[in-house]
Amino acid sequence: MKKKVSRKAKNPYSWKRSWAAEKRTDPMSIKRISELYMEFLDKAKTEREAVEYWEEKLLESGFIDITEGTKKGPKPGRGFYLINREKQIFAGIVGSREILDGLNIVLSHLDAPRIDLKPVPLDGDRDTGLGIIRTHYYGGIKKYHWVNIPLALHGRVVRGDGSTIDIKVGEDETEPVFLIPDLEPHLSGKVQNGRKLSEGIKGEEMLVLAGSGSIPDDEDERAGIVEEVLRLLHSGFGINEEDLISSDIALVPAWRAREIGLDKGLIGAYGHDNRVSSFCAMQALLDLVKQKTMPARWVLASNFDREEIGSEGNTGARSQSFEMSIYEMLNWVGYRGTRRELMNVMSRSFALSADVKSGMNPMFKSVQDPMNSARLGAGITITKYTGRGGKVGANDASAEMVGAIRRLFNEGGINWQMQETGRVDAGGGGTVAKFIAVRNMDVLDVGIPLLSMHSPFEVLSKLDVHTAYRAFSRFFSGFTQ
């Protein structure tokens, strides 16, 4: 009789064994990486703050800004970085090989879904005497997630004289917070309860409480309370109403990153998508330099902006800033930076597009294929293709690229799992991979599984953060395909 072979025995990357395997790697390293990551999340809730955070860390570790005419040359093992418009940062390490042999690149993005202020945001309500802020949400959110939670104000204002001031209100416990009020269940029956879930809160209903005052005596609904809000803005920050037109101000959750579960194995926070990938890549670079690890190929961590709105603009992955960063590196080495040199570098480079992935939700398993879904705690994901439906909008990595990364992870003892974004016709999504792959580069999607993605309080596993950190370290230092 033919012996029956169990499905488990056929599965070489059983996620059921991954939890225990990662815990055994180095418990103190898992603790260190988790604590550093939570510190980063609390300090960097916007892309500007993330760039500022990383520049400080890079300088402390001896990295140099190669756009400032440094006299230090591209010595193998030396760390370097470039910043674009304070919203995008590239950081890397010089390899022992020629730069024309190509780079190992980890791509990620720093922006996250949030609530932006409208250009003319301040208003007052005559009937209630309440001051309100009008908003325009950023990225793909479920709008009802953002009501009735404490919000903090973060951003930059360019004043009339050209000077700038950075604003942060609501993070300290002594500071006030902001709120989008919902309608109580006693009164929502006719005007709200019959709506579709996606329209429970509409965009124009996302009005933020900015202050309280008295009901105005005249017919001007903005009088009184708006004047009071403007007085506070001017006394606290030296800005007037017109200055708000030239500003990048957002409302983000005011809470801090927290451990979840009795075993403290999960982290809940705002901004996992996608600051977790940025953190793992950048921290890997910092530690490689500290350990004096000499990569064979040049390595680069590329942190983009505006991924959540299609990678648009001059700081997104569609822009020429990526090419400009490589031009700067070529010039630093001493090359003329011709188009042919640029194309040679890109076509010989390998990139991991690191972005978060949908983790299997125990309450909504029907939208996912269990054979091709990611579990929290089971390691970094490999996603051969993204897109929706018939792979529309996908970067579909070659079998050779997938095979090379699979071998790299297996040889390095990196726990990994295959992943698709839901069942074939259930939905989908994309990353910056397709925008970089058109530069004739091999690109593969990898990432960390999340629950509650794009909500104000996303959830991931500490083990997966540590696994991604190890995976990027391995990719930077040991991938020589």
Secondary structure, 3 states (H helix, E strand, C coil): CCCCCCHHHHCCCCHHHHHHHHHHHCHHHHHHHHHHHHHHHHHCCCHHHHHHHHHHHHHHCCCEECCCCCCCCCCCCCEEEEEECCCEEEEEECCCCCHHHCEEEEEEECCCCEEEEEEEEEEECCCCCEEEEEEEEECCCCHHHHCCCCEEEEEEEECCCCCEEEEEECCCCCCCCEECCCCCCCCCCCCCCCCCHHHCCCHHHCCEEEEECCCCCCCCCCCCHHHHHHHHHHHHHCCCCHHHHHEEEEEEECCCCEEECCCCCEEEECCHHHHHHHHHHHHHHHHHHHCCCCCCCEEEEEEECCHHHCCCCCCCCCCCHHHHHHHHHHHHHCCCCCHHHHHHHHHCCEEEEECCEEECCCCCHHHCCHHHCECCCCCEEEECCCEECCCECCCCCCHHHHHHHHHHHHHCCCCEEECCCCCCCCCEECCCHHHHHCCCCEEEEEECEEECCCCCCEEEEHHHHHHHHHHHHHHHHHCCC
